[in-house]
Amino acid sequence: MGDLGAGFGYLVQGQRWVGRHGRQYGFGLLPGLITLVLYVAALVALAFWADDAAAWATPFADDWSSPWSAFFRGALTVLLWALALLLAVVSFTAMTLLVGQPFYETLSERVEESEGGEVHRSGLPLWRELWISARDSLRILLRVTCYGILLFAAGFIPAVGQTVVPAIGFCVTGFFLSEELTAVALQRRRLEFRERLALLKGRRLLVLGFGVPLALAFVVPVVAIFLMPGAVAGATLMSRELLGESVVSSQEPEASAQSSPSGA
């Protein structure tokens, strides 16, 4: 339980950090806003298309007596939309990080500068960083899709499908959200995708304490926009603990930033 609370604490610390650095926060809203417009359009389109998709996928239900056919297809439509929402929550972070890669790199560096200690830089050209980010995001999306299919199938199990499955779904989403967000800081340290996954699995409760509340908040797209800059900041702070690097107390960053010529 201690790690769960600590993970949530990093999420709160990140929001406080951007609250004290208004310029960084303002620029951080733009990538999320652009991504939100695209995703809302896609989900709205799916809301109109999902009924037809459910009917197309279940021709065997055409001869079922009423109301079983409508009930079955209605449940399938809800599960299809829930799966799309699950994928949207995870890929929203990936897409927003991809769109805002230059800014979030700078934001993460500024957070580390304000906390003191060594500030790591990858030294890679921007196109290379974008390529690595896109490649790793695709790997995560494939994993989440596999989990989503399994959870989608488990959703048909009475009682379990309406209680346990959604809880597991948010845990999966929270874990991979944390991976996407900590990747901003960890990629600058040249950690590969599998190394990052192993690092997060070693502190699973800490990661879930950070990622699950964020996943729940990200269900509301507008909230996701406003929380994203702080989520990057909090994930940067958490990355330092995962690596065993020294972290200055959350009461000290502002003073550290004032003493640093490159502080925000």
FENCORVEN-V197193 format. One record per residue. N is the residue number from 1. PHI is phi in degrees with one decimal (NA if undefined). OMEGA is omega in radians with two decimals (999 if undefined). D_FIRST is the distance of its C-alpha to the first C-alpha in Angstrom with 1 decimal. Layout:
n->N phi->PHI omega->OMEGA d_first->D_FIRST
n->N phi->PHI omega->OMEGA d_first->D_FIRST
This chain:
n->1 phi->NA omega->3.13 d_first->0.0
n->2 phi->-61.8 omega->3.13 d_first->3.8
n->3 phi->-66.0 omega->3.10 d_first->5.5
n->4 phi->-60.0 omega->3.12 d_first->5.1
n->5 phi->-65.6 omega->3.13 d_first->6.4
n->6 phi->-65.9 omega->3.11 d_first->8.7
n->7 phi->-62.4 omega->3.09 d_first->10.0
n->8 phi->-63.8 omega->3.11 d_first->10.9
n->9 phi->-61.2 omega->3.10 d_first->12.4
n->10 phi->-66.3 omega->3.09 d_first->14.6
n->11 phi->-63.5 omega->3.12 d_first->15.8
n->12 phi->-67.2 omega->3.14 d_first->16.8
n->13 phi->-60.3 omega->3.13 d_first->18.4
n->14 phi->-63.5 omega->3.11 d_first->20.4
n->15 phi->-66.1 omega->3.10 d_first->21.8
n->16 phi->-65.8 omega->-3.11 d_first->22.8
n->17 phi->-61.9 omega->-3.13 d_first->24.5
n->18 phi->-69.2 omega->3.07 d_first->26.7
n->19 phi->-64.7 omega->3.12 d_first->27.4
n->20 phi->-89.4 omega->-3.11 d_first->29.0
n->21 phi->-126.4 omega->-2.99 d_first->30.9
n->22 phi->-60.7 omega->-3.12 d_first->32.8
n->23 phi->-64.8 omega->3.11 d_first->35.1
n->24 phi->-62.2 omega->-3.14 d_first->32.4
n->25 phi->-65.5 omega->-3.11 d_first->30.7
n->26 phi->-61.0 omega->3.12 d_first->34.1
n->27 phi->-66.1 omega->-3.12 d_first->34.9
n->28 phi->-69.6 omega->3.14 d_first->31.5
n->29 phi->-77.2 omega->-3.01 d_first->32.2
n->30 phi->-65.2 omega->3.14 d_first->35.3
n->31 phi->-59.3 omega->-3.14 d_first->33.9
n->32 phi->-66.0 omega->3.14 d_first->31.5
n->33 phi->-66.2 omega->3.11 d_first->34.5
n->34 phi->-62.0 omega->-3.13 d_first->36.7
n->35 phi->-65.2 omega->-3.14 d_first->34.2
n->36 phi->-59.1 omega->-3.12 d_first->33.5
n->37 phi->-58.1 omega->-3.13 d_first->37.2
n->38 phi->-65.9 omega->-3.07 d_first->37.5
n->39 phi->-72.9 omega->3.10 d_first->34.5
n->40 phi->-61.9 omega->3.12 d_first->35.5
n->41 phi->-60.3 omega->-3.13 d_first->39.0
n->42 phi->-67.5 omega->-3.13 d_first->37.8
n->43 phi->-69.3 omega->3.08 d_first->35.6
n->44 phi->-64.6 omega->3.10 d_first->38.5
n->45 phi->-61.0 omega->3.13 d_first->40.8
n->46 phi->-64.8 omega->3.14 d_first->38.6
n->47 phi->-60.2 omega->3.11 d_first->38.5
n->48 phi->-81.9 omega->-3.02 d_first->42.3
n->49 phi->-94.4 omega->-2.99 d_first->42.4
n->50 phi->-62.4 omega->3.14 d_first->39.7
n->51 phi->-61.8 omega->3.12 d_first->42.1
n->52 phi->-64.9 omega->3.13 d_first->44.8
n->53 phi->-64.6 omega->3.13 d_first->42.4
n->54 phi->-64.7 omega->3.12 d_first->41.2
n->55 phi->-66.3 omega->3.14 d_first->44.8
n->56 phi->-65.1 omega->-3.07 d_first->45.9
n->57 phi->-80.0 omega->-3.08 d_first->43.2
n->58 phi->-129.0 omega->3.13 d_first->44.1
n->59 phi->-64.0 omega->-3.14 d_first->47.9
n->60 phi->-65.8 omega->-3.12 d_first->47.7
n->61 phi->-87.8 omega->-3.11 d_first->46.6
n->62 phi->-61.7 omega->-3.07 d_first->49.8
n->63 phi->-93.6 omega->3.14 d_first->51.6
n->64 phi->-71.1 omega->3.12 d_first->48.9
n->65 phi->-74.1 omega->3.09 d_first->50.0
n->66 phi->-72.3 omega->0.13 d_first->48.6
n->67 phi->-100.7 omega->-3.00 d_first->45.9
n->68 phi->-64.5 omega->3.14 d_first->44.1
n->69 phi->-62.5 omega->-3.14 d_first->44.9
n->70 phi->-65.2 omega->-3.14 d_first->43.7
n->71 phi->-64.8 omega->-3.11 d_first->40.5
n->72 phi->-63.9 omega->-3.12 d_first->39.6
n->73 phi->-69.5 omega->3.07 d_first->40.4
n->74 phi->-64.8 omega->3.10 d_first->38.6
n->75 phi->-64.4 omega->3.12 d_first->35.4
n->76 phi->-65.0 omega->3.11 d_first->36.0
n->77 phi->-63.0 omega->3.13 d_first->36.6
n->78 phi->-62.7 omega->3.14 d_first->33.3
n->79 phi->-66.3 omega->3.12 d_first->31.4
n->80 phi->-63.4 omega->-3.14 d_first->33.4
n->81 phi->-68.1 omega->3.11 d_first->32.7
n->82 phi->-65.2 omega->3.08 d_first->28.9
n->83 phi->-63.5 omega->3.11 d_first->29.1
n->84 phi->-62.8 omega->3.13 d_first->31.0
n->85 phi->-66.2 omega->3.09 d_first->28.5
n->86 phi->-59.1 omega->3.12 d_first->25.6
n->87 phi->-65.3 omega->-3.14 d_first->27.8
n->88 phi->-65.7 omega->-3.12 d_first->28.8
n->89 phi->-61.5 omega->-3.12 d_first->25.3
n->90 phi->-71.6 omega->-3.09 d_first->24.7
n->91 phi->-72.1 omega->3.07 d_first->28.2
n->92 phi->-59.4 omega->3.12 d_first->28.4
n->93 phi->-62.3 omega->-3.13 d_first->26.2
n->94 phi->-60.9 omega->-3.12 d_first->28.3
n->95 phi->-67.3 omega->3.13 d_first->31.5
n->96 phi->-65.2 omega->3.09 d_first->30.7
n->97 phi->-65.2 omega->3.12 d_first->29.6
n->98 phi->-68.5 omega->3.11 d_first->32.9
n->99 phi->-64.0 omega->-3.07 d_first->35.0
n->100 phi->-100.1 omega->-3.06 d_first->33.4
n->101 phi->-51.1 omega->-3.11 d_first->33.1
n->102 phi->-60.3 omega->-3.12 d_first->35.4
n->103 phi->-67.9 omega->-3.06 d_first->33.7
n->104 phi->-65.9 omega->3.03 d_first->30.1
n->105 phi->-61.8 omega->3.13 d_first->31.1
n->106 phi->-64.5 omega->3.13 d_first->32.7
n->107 phi->-59.1 omega->-3.13 d_first->29.7
n->108 phi->-62.5 omega->3.11 d_first->27.3
n->109 phi->-64.4 omega->3.13 d_first->29.9
n->110 phi->-63.8 omega->3.10 d_first->30.2
n->111 phi->-61.6 omega->-3.12 d_first->26.5
n->112 phi->-67.1 omega->3.08 d_first->26.7
n->113 phi->-60.4 omega->-3.11 d_first->29.9
n->114 phi->-69.6 omega->-3.13 d_first->28.5
n->115 phi->-90.0 omega->-3.12 d_first->25.7
n->116 phi->83.3 omega->-3.12 d_first->28.2
n->117 phi->87.9 omega->-3.09 d_first->28.6
n->118 phi->-73.3 omega->3.06 d_first->30.2
n->119 phi->-103.1 omega->-3.08 d_first->30.5
n->120 phi->-84.0 omega->3.05 d_first->30.8
n->121 phi->-132.7 omega->-3.05 d_first->33.3
n->122 phi->-71.0 omega->-3.07 d_first->34.2
n->123 phi->76.3 omega->-3.12 d_first->37.9
n->124 phi->-89.1 omega->3.04 d_first->38.4
n->125 phi->-66.1 omega->-3.06 d_first->40.7
n->126 phi->-58.9 omega->-3.09 d_first->39.3
n->127 phi->-62.6 omega->3.13 d_first->40.7
n->128 phi->-69.6 omega->3.11 d_first->38.9
n->129 phi->-64.3 omega->3.11 d_first->35.5
n->130 phi->-64.0 omega->3.14 d_first->36.1
n->131 phi->-63.7 omega->3.12 d_first->37.1
n->132 phi->-62.3 omega->3.14 d_first->34.0
n->133 phi->-62.9 omega->-3.14 d_first->31.7
n->134 phi->-65.8 omega->3.14 d_first->33.7
n->135 phi->-63.4 omega->-3.13 d_first->33.7
n->136 phi->-69.0 omega->3.09 d_first->30.0
n->137 phi->-64.0 omega->3.09 d_first->29.4
n->138 phi->-64.8 omega->3.10 d_first->31.7
n->139 phi->-61.7 omega->3.12 d_first->29.8
n->140 phi->-65.8 omega->-3.12 d_first->26.6
n->141 phi->-60.8 omega->3.12 d_first->28.6
n->142 phi->-64.3 omega->3.11 d_first->30.1
n->143 phi->-65.5 omega->3.14 d_first->26.8
n->144 phi->-65.1 omega->3.10 d_first->25.5
n->145 phi->-61.9 omega->3.11 d_first->28.8
n->146 phi->-62.1 omega->3.08 d_first->28.5
n->147 phi->-61.7 omega->-3.12 d_first->25.1
n->148 phi->-62.5 omega->3.12 d_first->26.7
n->149 phi->-64.4 omega->3.12 d_first->29.7
n->150 phi->-63.3 omega->3.13 d_first->27.7
n->151 phi->-67.8 omega->3.09 d_first->25.6
n->152 phi->-60.6 omega->3.12 d_first->28.9
n->153 phi->-66.3 omega->-3.14 d_first->30.5
n->154 phi->-67.7 omega->3.14 d_first->27.7
n->155 phi->-64.4 omega->3.12 d_first->28.1
n->156 phi->-82.2 omega->3.13 d_first->31.3
n->157 phi->-74.2 omega->-3.12 d_first->29.7
n->158 phi->-55.2 omega->3.11 d_first->30.0
n->159 phi->68.1 omega->-3.13 d_first->27.0
n->160 phi->-61.5 omega->-3.10 d_first->24.6
n->161 phi->-64.0 omega->-3.11 d_first->26.1
n->162 phi->-101.7 omega->-3.10 d_first->25.4
n->163 phi->-127.1 omega->-3.06 d_first->21.8
n->164 phi->-68.7 omega->-3.06 d_first->19.9
n->165 phi->-60.5 omega->3.10 d_first->21.7
n->166 phi->-60.4 omega->3.13 d_first->21.0
n->167 phi->-64.3 omega->3.10 d_first->17.2
n->168 phi->-63.7 omega->3.14 d_first->17.6
n->169 phi->-59.5 omega->3.13 d_first->20.0
n->170 phi->-70.7 omega->3.07 d_first->17.7
n->171 phi->-66.2 omega->3.09 d_first->15.1
n->172 phi->-61.0 omega->-3.14 d_first->18.2
n->173 phi->-61.8 omega->-3.12 d_first->19.4
n->174 phi->-63.1 omega->3.14 d_first->16.4
n->175 phi->-63.0 omega->-3.08 d_first->16.3
n->176 phi->-75.4 omega->2.98 d_first->20.0
n->177 phi->-61.6 omega->3.12 d_first->20.0
n->178 phi->-62.1 omega->3.13 d_first->17.8
n->179 phi->-62.9 omega->3.14 d_first->20.3
n->180 phi->-60.7 omega->-3.05 d_first->23.2
n->181 phi->-75.2 omega->3.11 d_first->22.1
n->182 phi->-70.5 omega->3.14 d_first->21.1
n->183 phi->-60.4 omega->3.14 d_first->24.4
n->184 phi->-58.0 omega->3.13 d_first->26.3
n->185 phi->-80.9 omega->-3.04 d_first->25.3
n->186 phi->-74.3 omega->3.09 d_first->25.0
n->187 phi->-66.3 omega->3.09 d_first->28.4
n->188 phi->-66.8 omega->3.08 d_first->30.0
n->189 phi->-96.3 omega->3.10 d_first->28.9
n->190 phi->63.4 omega->3.03 d_first->30.7
n->191 phi->-83.6 omega->3.13 d_first->27.7
n->192 phi->-77.8 omega->-3.05 d_first->28.8
n->193 phi->-55.6 omega->-3.11 d_first->27.0
n->194 phi->-66.6 omega->3.09 d_first->26.1
n->195 phi->-65.7 omega->3.12 d_first->24.8
n->196 phi->-66.4 omega->3.11 d_first->22.6
n->197 phi->-60.6 omega->3.13 d_first->21.2
n->198 phi->-63.0 omega->3.13 d_first->20.6
n->199 phi->-63.6 omega->-3.13 d_first->18.8
n->200 phi->-70.3 omega->3.12 d_first->16.4
n->201 phi->-65.7 omega->3.12 d_first->15.9
n->202 phi->-68.7 omega->3.09 d_first->15.1
n->203 phi->-128.5 omega->-2.99 d_first->11.9
n->204 phi->-60.0 omega->-3.12 d_first->11.2
n->205 phi->-66.5 omega->3.08 d_first->7.6
n->206 phi->-60.7 omega->-3.12 d_first->8.9
n->207 phi->-65.6 omega->3.13 d_first->11.9
n->208 phi->-68.0 omega->3.09 d_first->10.7
n->209 phi->-62.0 omega->3.09 d_first->8.9
n->210 phi->-83.0 omega->-2.94 d_first->12.4
n->211 phi->-83.4 omega->-3.06 d_first->14.6
n->212 phi->-65.8 omega->3.08 d_first->13.9
n->213 phi->-59.2 omega->3.12 d_first->14.5
n->214 phi->-67.7 omega->3.11 d_first->17.4
n->215 phi->-62.6 omega->3.10 d_first->18.7
n->216 phi->-63.2 omega->3.13 d_first->18.8
n->217 phi->-68.5 omega->-3.08 d_first->20.7
n->218 phi->-70.5 omega->3.05 d_first->23.0
n->219 phi->-60.8 omega->3.06 d_first->24.3
n->220 phi->-92.4 omega->-3.00 d_first->26.5
n->221 phi->-54.8 omega->-3.11 d_first->28.7
n->222 phi->-62.5 omega->3.11 d_first->29.7
n->223 phi->-62.7 omega->-3.13 d_first->26.2
n->224 phi->-58.2 omega->-3.13 d_first->25.6
n->225 phi->-60.4 omega->-3.04 d_first->28.6
n->226 phi->-75.8 omega->-3.13 d_first->27.5
n->227 phi->-90.3 omega->-3.01 d_first->23.9
n->228 phi->-58.8 omega->3.13 d_first->25.1
n->229 phi->-58.5 omega->3.11 d_first->26.3
n->230 phi->-67.3 omega->3.10 d_first->23.1
n->231 phi->-65.8 omega->3.08 d_first->21.0
n->232 phi->-63.7 omega->3.12 d_first->23.2
n->233 phi->-62.7 omega->3.14 d_first->22.8
n->234 phi->-64.8 omega->3.12 d_first->19.0
n->235 phi->-66.0 omega->3.08 d_first->19.0
n->236 phi->-64.3 omega->3.10 d_first->21.5
n->237 phi->-62.7 omega->-3.13 d_first->19.3
n->238 phi->-66.6 omega->3.13 d_first->16.4
n->239 phi->-59.4 omega->-3.14 d_first->19.0
n->240 phi->-66.3 omega->3.07 d_first->20.0
n->241 phi->-69.8 omega->3.13 d_first->16.7
n->242 phi->-58.1 omega->-3.13 d_first->16.7
n->243 phi->-89.9 omega->-3.13 d_first->20.2
n->244 phi->75.9 omega->3.10 d_first->19.6
n->245 phi->-83.4 omega->-3.12 d_first->22.0
n->246 phi->-68.1 omega->3.12 d_first->22.1
n->247 phi->-124.5 omega->3.11 d_first->20.7
n->248 phi->-70.8 omega->3.10 d_first->22.5
n->249 phi->-55.1 omega->-3.11 d_first->20.7
n->250 phi->-63.0 omega->3.12 d_first->20.5
n->251 phi->-85.0 omega->-2.99 d_first->23.2
n->252 phi->-102.2 omega->-2.98 d_first->25.6
n->253 phi->-54.0 omega->-3.03 d_first->26.2
n->254 phi->-64.9 omega->3.12 d_first->29.1
n->255 phi->-66.2 omega->3.11 d_first->31.0
n->256 phi->-63.4 omega->-3.11 d_first->30.5
n->257 phi->-65.1 omega->-3.12 d_first->31.8
n->258 phi->-70.5 omega->-3.13 d_first->34.8
n->259 phi->-82.8 omega->-3.13 d_first->35.7
n->260 phi->-100.4 omega->-3.13 d_first->35.5
n->261 phi->-64.4 omega->-3.14 d_first->38.6
n->262 phi->-102.7 omega->-3.14 d_first->36.8
n->263 phi->-65.7 omega->-3.08 d_first->33.9
n->264 phi->-71.6 omega->999 d_first->33.7
